[in-house]
Amino acid sequence: MVTYDHELSAKDYAFLRKVVGWNEITETQAKRGIDNTTFLITAKENGKTIAMARLLFE
């Protein structure tokens, strides 16, 4: 069953970027990106993050 949450670890964010073919980033860069996110939602299946969306605006 898929559940939704508003938290994402830097490790999971970096991993999701990698698996979709985006530029790899360090966990430090991932944390900075997450910290500067206005809205974040994640989809998790059996406790594993399988998708995420984030919005950035001022």
C-alpha positions in Angstrom: 0.0 0.0 0.0 1.3 3.5 -0.9 1.2 6.1 1.8 2.1 9.8 1.6 4.3 11.9 3.8 5.9 15.4 3.9 9.4 14.2 4.9 12.3 13.1 2.8 15.8 12.2 3.9 18.8 13.6 2.0 19.9 10.1 1.2 16.5 9.2 -0.4 16.4 12.5 -2.3 19.9 11.9 -3.8 18.9 8.3 -4.6 15.7 9.3 -6.4 17.6 11.9 -8.5 20.1 9.3 -9.5 17.6 6.7 -10.6 15.7 9.1 -12.8 18.9 10.1 -14.5 19.4 13.6 -13.1 22.8 14.8 -12.1 24.1 13.1 -9.0 24.5 15.3 -5.9 26.0 14.8 -2.5 23.9 14.3 0.6 24.9 17.7 1.8 23.6 19.3 -1.5 20.4 17.2 -1.1 19.8 18.4 2.4 20.3 22.0 1.3 17.7 21.5 -1.4 15.2 19.9 0.9 15.7 22.7 3.5 14.9 25.3 0.8 11.7 23.5 -0.4 8.4 25.3 0.1 6.2 22.2 -0.2 7.3 18.5 -0.3 5.3 15.3 -0.7 6.6 11.8 -0.8 5.1 8.5 -1.8 6.2 5.5 0.2 5.6 1.8 -0.2 6.4 -0.5 2.7 8.4 2.3 4.3 10.6 2.9 1.2 10.4 6.2 -0.7 9.3 5.5 -4.3 8.5 9.0 -5.5 8.5 12.7 -4.5 7.5 16.1 -5.6 8.7 19.4 -4.4 7.7 23.0 -5.0 9.9 26.0 -4.8 8.6 29.6 -4.7 9.1 32.8 -2.9 
